[in-house]
Amino acid sequence: MTLKNGPIIQFVDFSYAYSGTSSSALKSVDLLVEKGTFVGFTGPTGAGKTTLIKAINGIIPHFEGGKLTGRILVRGKDTLTMTTGQIARIIGTVFDDPEAQIVCLDVEQELAFGLENFGIPPEEMEERITSALAMVGISHLRRRSTQSLSGGQKQRLAIAAAIALLPEVLVLDEPTSELDPLGSEEVFKVLKQLNNDHGITVLIAEQKTELLARYCDNLVVLNQGIIAVQGHPKDVFMNKDIIKMGVGLPQITELALRLEDRARELPLTLEEGIIYCQDYLSRHRR
Ligand SMILES: Nc1ncnc2c1ncn2[C@@H]1O[C@H](COP(=O)(O)OP(=O)(O)OP(=O)(O)O)[C@@H](O)[C@H]1O
């Protein structure tokens, strides 16, 4: 397969079992992520999404141990030969539980902490902190104590702390789990903006298929540790197998499938849904 911008992350026949378990959480995963793309990972609970994220940023196997075969290459280099510090220079991570990620007492310190660890000069830190907070819409919280933030605000802070480090790749494990629909949409908008304007490759594990449908260039469905389906969201949601796996379709897509089993082209977004409904009504008007 030829990629316009070349691969940034590559899984080569990668399998992994957590220590003390006999069955593999990921099985023979082959995956090529093109630099600059926005890739979503979804699948039922226990499918291996978190495991895949932890394998990309080196937590697996560097911290988790376990047994693996195959390779993961980041910018062409095997993660086994890199330290987690070296991987973190390329890959920023946001977990679903911001509590586990936030270590400082106030918002500004939280961002400064990562920048100091990366040896960013003080004169550059100010600009990075200001722009990262603005990008996720929490500039007004700069002086607040991290303990006083709501769950959603903490999630935004965790994202700001990751993007302040200007990673080439951002991996996020359900970063909108604490957010309402509007807040979730805003996070995806921010990620898309980072992807478009700064060329940051975004890899996001997420259950909210409406958002994945709207924002991803490529969608990967995991099931029982294997890549069951992957491709453009439109093609992935056309595949009926994913419903059997328990992957929820975007509501508008589900509506179209209920109206006609063989819809010509499935709508994925509200805008496409409106066009689809107008077309459906004109075809079924007596
Ligand atoms: N630390 C661990 N030790 C042993 N087994 C684990 C560990 N973490 C996850 N697993 C197992 O690995 C498999 C994949 O889990 P993983 O958390 O990657 O799935 P997931 O798709 O992220 O699920 P969810 O949507 O529920 O977060 C599951 O069978 C899970 O029970």
The ligand as an SDF file (V2000), in Angstrom:
LIG
                    3D

 31 33  0  0  0  0  0  0  0  0999 V2000
   -4.0270   -5.2720   33.1710 N   0  0  0  0  0  0  0  0  0  0  0  0
   -4.6570   -6.3080   32.5830 C   0  0  0  0  0  0  0  0  0  0  0  0
   -4.3930   -7.5690   32.9630 N   0  0  0  0  0  0  0  0  0  0  0  0
   -4.9990   -8.6340   32.3860 C   0  0  0  0  0  0  0  0  0  0  0  0
   -5.9130   -8.5280   31.3840 N   0  0  0  0  0  0  0  0  0  0  0  0
   -6.2230   -7.2820   30.9680 C   0  0  0  0  0  0  0  0  0  0  0  0
   -5.6190   -6.1140   31.5520 C   0  0  0  0  0  0  0  0  0  0  0  0
   -6.1310   -5.0160   30.9300 N   0  0  0  0  0  0  0  0  0  0  0  0
   -7.0040   -5.4860   30.0100 C   0  0  0  0  0  0  0  0  0  0  0  0
   -7.0590   -6.8340   30.0330 N   0  0  0  0  0  0  0  0  0  0  0  0
   -7.8730   -7.6980   29.1470 C   0  0  0  0  0  0  0  0  0  0  0  0
   -7.4760   -7.4490   27.8040 O   0  0  0  0  0  0  0  0  0  0  0  0
   -8.6120   -7.4470   26.9340 C   0  0  0  0  0  0  0  0  0  0  0  0
   -8.6880   -6.1020   26.1920 C   0  0  0  0  0  0  0  0  0  0  0  0
   -8.9480   -5.0910   27.1460 O   0  0  0  0  0  0  0  0  0  0  0  0
   -8.9570   -3.5410   26.7680 P   0  0  0  0  0  0  0  0  0  0  0  0
   -9.0260   -2.7770   28.0380 O   0  0  0  0  0  0  0  0  0  0  0  0
   -7.8340   -3.2650   25.8550 O   0  0  0  0  0  0  0  0  0  0  0  0
  -10.3380   -3.4380   25.9620 O   0  0  0  0  0  0  0  0  0  0  0  0
  -11.1590   -2.1340   25.5300 P   0  0  0  0  0  0  0  0  0  0  0  0
  -11.5890   -2.3700   24.1290 O   0  0  0  0  0  0  0  0  0  0  0  0
  -10.3770   -0.9150   25.8050 O   0  0  0  0  0  0  0  0  0  0  0  0
  -12.4300   -2.2100   26.4870 O   0  0  0  0  0  0  0  0  0  0  0  0
  -13.3430   -1.0200   27.1030 P   0  0  0  0  0  0  0  0  0  0  0  0
  -14.1340   -0.4590   25.9780 O   0  0  0  0  0  0  0  0  0  0  0  0
  -14.1820   -1.7620   28.1000 O   0  0  0  0  0  0  0  0  0  0  0  0
  -12.4110   -0.0080   27.7430 O   0  0  0  0  0  0  0  0  0  0  0  0
   -9.8300   -7.7250   27.8070 C   0  0  0  0  0  0  0  0  0  0  0  0
  -10.1160   -9.0830   27.7570 O   0  0  0  0  0  0  0  0  0  0  0  0
   -9.3440   -7.3390   29.2060 C   0  0  0  0  0  0  0  0  0  0  0  0
  -10.0140   -8.0940   30.1980 O   0  0  0  0  0  0  0  0  0  0  0  0
  1  2  1  0
  2  3  1  0
  2  7  2  0
  3  4  2  0
  4  5  1  0
  5  6  2  0
  6  7  1  0
  6 10  1  0
  7  8  1  0
  8  9  2  0
  9 10  1  0
 10 11  1  0
 11 12  1  0
 11 30  1  0
 12 13  1  0
 13 14  1  0
 13 28  1  0
 14 15  1  0
 15 16  1  0
 16 17  2  0
 16 18  1  0
 16 19  1  0
 19 20  1  0
 20 21  2  0
 20 22  1  0
 20 23  1  0
 23 24  1  0
 24 25  2  0
 24 26  1  0
 24 27  1  0
 28 29  1  0
 28 30  1  0
 30 31  1  0
M  END
$$$$
